[in-house]
Amino acid sequence: MYQPPETTNESRDFFRGFLVQVGKIVPVLKDPMLGCYPVSNDYADTELHLVPSAARKRSSELGRLLKNWETFTAAELSP
């Protein structure tokens, strides 16, 4: 989701804590952005809807993570 640059680190810390809990149940894909992306021009009408070019890029990144099955370890998610 879109996060302004000044709040990106705080949001990533929140999501990291959530993913630690999720990771106890299922593997968590190793998204280096931890769900936060601070480039406002890549979003359309809300902080969740990407413009087509950004959606293609994000889908490609997701496909690569899935294909290679890149997941976080518990240690990588711990603060």
C-alpha positions in Angstrom: 0.0 0.0 0.0 1.0 3.6 -0.4 2.8 5.1 2.6 4.3 8.6 2.6 8.1 8.4 2.9 7.9 10.0 6.4 5.8 7.1 7.7 7.2 4.2 5.7 9.6 2.9 8.3 7.0 3.0 11.1 4.5 1.2 8.9 7.0 -1.5 7.9 7.8 -2.1 11.6 4.1 -2.6 12.2 3.8 -5.0 9.3 6.9 -6.8 10.4 5.4 -7.5 13.8 2.2 -8.8 12.1 4.2 -11.0 9.7 6.1 -12.6 12.6 2.8 -13.8 13.9 1.6 -15.0 10.4 5.0 -16.7 9.9 4.3 -19.0 12.8 1.5 -20.5 10.8 2.4 -20.2 7.1 5.5 -19.1 5.2 5.7 -15.4 4.4 6.9 -14.2 1.0 10.1 -12.1 1.2 8.7 -8.8 0.0 11.5 -6.3 0.6 9.0 -3.5 0.8 7.1 -5.2 3.6 3.8 -4.0 2.1 4.7 -0.3 2.0 5.6 1.6 -1.2 6.3 5.3 -1.0 5.9 6.3 -4.7 2.6 8.2 -4.9 2.7 8.4 -8.7 2.3 4.6 -8.9 -1.2 4.8 -7.3 -4.5 5.6 -8.9 -7.6 6.5 -6.8 -6.7 5.0 -3.4 -3.6 3.9 -1.4 -4.3 0.4 -2.6 -5.0 0.7 -6.3 -1.9 0.8 -8.5 -1.8 2.4 -12.0 -1.5 -0.3 -14.8 2.3 0.1 -15.2 2.9 -0.2 -11.5 0.5 -3.2 -11.2 2.4 -5.0 -14.0 5.7 -4.3 -12.2 4.3 -5.5 -8.8 2.8 -8.6 -10.4 6.1 -9.5 -12.0 7.9 -9.1 -8.6 5.2 -11.3 -6.9 5.6 -13.9 -9.6 9.4 -14.0 -9.1 8.9 -14.4 -5.3 6.5 -17.2 -5.9 8.5 -19.0 -8.6 11.7 -18.9 -6.4 9.7 -19.4 -3.2 11.5 -16.7 -1.5 10.3 -16.5 2.1 11.4 -14.8 5.3 13.0 -16.7 8.1 11.8 -15.9 11.6 15.2 -14.2 12.3 14.8 -12.0 9.3 11.5 -10.7 10.5 12.5 -10.2 14.1 13.4 -6.6 15.1 
